Amino acid sequence: MKINNFNQMKILIGTLCLIIALPAISQVNNEEKEKSKNMHQPKYCLFYDNHTMPAIPDVGKNFDVEAFTDRIKDCGVDYLTFHARCNLGMAYYDTKIGIKHPSLKYDLFGQLAEACQRKGIALTAYLNGGISSAEGLQNRDWTTLAFDGREYREPRFTPYVRTMCYNSPYRDHLIEMVEEIATNYPVSGFFIDCLQVFYCVCPICVKEMKERGIDYNNKEEVGKFSEFSALRLAEDIYKAATAINSGLLIYHNNPGYEEQFDFSTYFEVECLPAGAWGYEYLPVLSHYIRTLGDMPVLNMTGRFYDWGDFGGLRPEAAIKSELLYGLANGMRPNVGGHFHPRGDLESAVLDRIEKIYKELQTMEPWYDNAKNITEIAIVFPRKVGAIRGDRKLKSAVRILSELYQQFDVVTTFSDWSKYKVLVIPDDIPFDDEVARRVKAHIAEGKAVISSGSSGLDPEQKKFVLEKEWGVKYIGENSFDPAYFTVSKTFNAGLPDMPLSQYSTGIDLEPLPGTKVEANLIKPYFNRHWDGEYAFYYTPPNKVTEKPALTVNGNVAHFSHRIFSGYADKASVELKRVFSNVLDSYLPNPVFKSDNLPSFARAFVTEQPGRRMVHLLSYVPEMRGNTQMIEEPVKLNDVKISLRIDGKAPKKVYITPSMKPLRYKVENGYINVTVPECNGYSLIVFEN
Ligand SMILES: [Zn+2]
């Protein structure tokens, strides 16, 4: 894999996290979790990514701590993450053990901490856990020895040129710096960045791997050991910091959320959509992370296009749309930026943030502790690397979003009992736990829609719940390309012609009683080269007996990997046939709309005594190499319907104007027409 920049590296290393087969990290007891209840609850946040070259000659020279803290207070910011020690290894406070930036003449972080405390701004200290260049230069035995024996990463033009070994003396040094900061400054938390998988075969790591019987010549095993070592360090940082102050907000960036659950007190989702993350990342993470519990979750975007981009300021609509997306999904806004190392007050940046935050804050009463109402789960019991990067998962999230469905992405970490429909995309094998949960779900008369090889045992021999699925697994399907035709039951809105699958699939044999609702169509030939011709043009020939879609009671199964197909071609036909099956199982979803376009998004949240519908209408456009949102897309006369669920409305209005909306109750729904949605509308249903 070619890694071009810092952010691709961050994501790729995240996806390399592997299943850990090492002793479980010890559980932190509940008492400590209880104590953390007095911690700050972040609302409107700023995050500074201040990595400052040692050669900068005037760090902090123009920094006016009063002007800066007054200005961010004016923006409505209550929570600030600021560097105590950056990825260059430079400290910005008076440290006895670290390397203070050579041109910084005073205790910048200390002054900031004092001013923040005085002005009621919670300050979290940033330390980079995985990268500390100056400290690595001074102590070469603190850095990783990569699997191929190199100390430097190629190509070298990356902040990751040298990374830190989590088991070297650096480990204790980092913990001591955390203790030094927690002891000497009134901080509200710690953000430990870049605790990523760095394959290290230094003598210290190899010694421990030998003791644990880990094959240090096996890259996968070394990767697992690195993940284990990063998590062990994260847990020890948590213990050291909370021993000094039990009310700290602590998050470790990059390790899995579930893996660090016992030694974090809040979560962040880092996503610069104009950078390597793209616009498909936040939707997946937002639907997943809320299933992990009630910890505060920050939605960190950036004022610029990418990290290290000192001169970038994205349009208001872009930043606002991402923050609104997060707020509609229970995540608090956090805007990332770079602070000018000299301390220049960047008024243009803060003006933009202030304008956005002031507007969002007019709707704060309806965001505060609101919970999403969800009734579908995408079952994806895999590690965080897959959750962050899997294209089929992104595709499933996209399809359900385009259908305005209210759903979560779940692993076995959370309870599934509230969901009416489980969607199991493309290639989710069933272990005992997944099979047990799915079986219990079906036994309650609830529905499952799966596709491809989902539902097979890990050896891919047979369906684990063969009786419930109502089909036998025969093997991989050989049609290339595969076409299909759909029965009358599920062909609403589909053209009457052979349709393409755009993916691979499996052959199924229906058991007695199972309905075949779509059939595969064989092409005249498979795509191939016969020595004379490239068989590129391979039209559909005959409809076969092979099922493309089976329905056995509450279980529907697509033979082909329709979510992969949608990821490749965004085939509206594939989405439509899925939607027709979903409608049969969920005829009365909590939210419906007659005329909302598929690019818009709708979310339903709830607080005591009221429900809210959030409509978003922002469309990222591909411009050159970057996806961009410059303006919202205005919608008029949007007809929406919210299921009553026994909560007859007393009034319906749009916030923040409080303008009442006329509504009509019909067939179990409250029907409302929203006159105009200029990017975002928040409609409140008081009951
Ligand atoms: Zn090492």
Residues whose N, C-alpha, C, O or C-beta is under 5 A from the ligand:
A	BS01	ZN	C165 N167 C200 C202 C205
